[in-house]
């Protein structure tokens, strides 16, 4: 076993590797950028080396700097994690040149699977079934177009060096092909340095089932069951589970043996994942092989009882596989969800900001949280916005789902928008519970997964007014300034308390009037000077981050958090897995805020990639105007209506803050 390893990664996976290394008595070295000076992986490692500015291309992707850090600290091996340099053959080659063990497969295996088109050709020769498509080297758009027309739409464009849904586009009709080719090429070039594409027939209702394989340096190979990763958004996994529901033992064995055969065809060593599309008729097709540890590896660990990072370290050190195929068994069912800083309501746009409040479910043998952040950390624009992975295990799938739903209800994050509420609705959806799965699940059930309002939508602002008022009063109770004291005293008037809340740009003014039985009569004011509308009686106990409130004899127990923002106090209410955000305005401000009808604003922090029209050009509604990029994913901004683009406020390459006005757009006159 190694004495010291360097981890060429950051965040959750770096912390995950450190945990196993520490258990084995192996010392660890972290690398970090300017953005990660106080990151958890830096604080947990035995040593840490600074390697450059925040952008990954100037730090985590610089092979020379990573190798230099390993050499200077005496690391014997490098664990690449996932992403960044984990599937980079040049990095593996640089490790070998520096006499450092690369904790991953041989260079030849990385190169063989690094190109999706080359991988398809290898698998075809090995007898592994493939989805029909074009995997050739000639990238003439006319060849891609002819292939698409011959197969029939829809088709799938994929960057040959891609992964994680980047450089991938579904094309439903011929008119969309040219724009999709350009966008997929750009993403492929930006994320992987390669804009070549392959085109395949798009299966309309497939499942994504992948096999975890492991091979050692002694010719042994095994598979550790399978994972179902069908629930996806933008071709990126949202929920993973193991084993795959409804998969027969015969199919499991056939897929497992095909996966091991694929790995051994390229002389594979270490952890790898062979991904298949599993069709409704029971047939399966090779999709790609990831030559690294997968994000979703914990679900395999939970059902097999094995530590896959430990397997990686032992195999890389030359030891044989810990178990034979016959010794590997499956116990129970596991689910994993990825907690992201993103806005599901806005097409899952990535979000940035500070984790002002973070409360995770209690960990146990049933519940596991893999993370690389703590309360107070920042989710920046430079890296993937994943906050954590939440993994649960139980004796069967139904029990595991119930446990996941409860864990998501207990997961509370304040300060930025996350997908926690969406994940709870997803895990609790009847079709998911019934294992009616396919890669289009989210689209098929969009109406249920993005409800217009929650069950208690009318009551929540009233509860928020009471909780915010009580919490702010307690916060200010120690202030010696009588003018700052939030008590009930008024000159020549009955005692009453006032608070204004803003939710989704709508402002509401509440008054709470103490009454003799304890608690308050609560009123909603329509506008200053107008008669108030009585909402009934409210009372309760407001603790540090929990509140029990009784509104008109209906009892609610909620979590909450108050965070100071430039515009006021932000109240986050956590109710049955949903987060509801209110701004407590210090000065009453009635009515609805108006937005600039002529400006198109940035939906997230990012970088301007391309301007698609000329200033002064007249455009039709839905015409793409510009392309922004954040966390290596592209987002097109389109014209809201027919009109004229008068000017762009940013040029390609410039950094853009969320909410910044992008375009001077003039709507066409009727």
Secondary structure, DSSP 8 states (H G I E B T S, - for coil): --SEEEE---HHHHHHHHHHHHHTT-EEEEEEEGGGTT-HHHHHSSEEEEEE-SSGGGTTT-HHHHHHHHHHHT-SEEE--SSTTTT-HHHHHHHHHTT-EESS--HHHHHHHHSHHHHHHHHHHTT--B-SEE--S---HHHHHHHHHHH-S-EEEEEEEEETTEEEEEE-SGGGHHHHHHHHHHHHHHHHS---EEEEE--TT-EEEEEEEEE-TTS-EEEEEEEEEEEEETTEEEEEEES-TT--HHHHHHHHHHHHHHHHTTT--EEEEEEEEE-TTS-EEEEEEE-S--TTHHHHHHHH---HHHHHHHHHTT---SS-GGG----SEEEEEEEESEEGGGTTEE--EE--EEE----SSSEEEEES--TT-EE-TTS--EEEEEEEEESSHHHHHHHHHHHHHT-EEESS--SHHHHHHHHT-HHHHTT---TTHHHHTHHHHT-SS-TTHHHHHHHHHHHHHHHHHHHHTT---TTT---S--TTS---EEEEEEETTEEEEEEEEE-TTSSEEEEEESSTTS-EEEEEEEEEEE-SSEEEEEETTEEEEEEEEEEEETTEEEEEEEETTEEEEEEEESS---EE----TTEEE-SSSEEEEEE-S-TT-EE-TT-EEEEEEETTEEEEEE-SSSEEEEEES--TT-EE-TT-EEEEEEE---
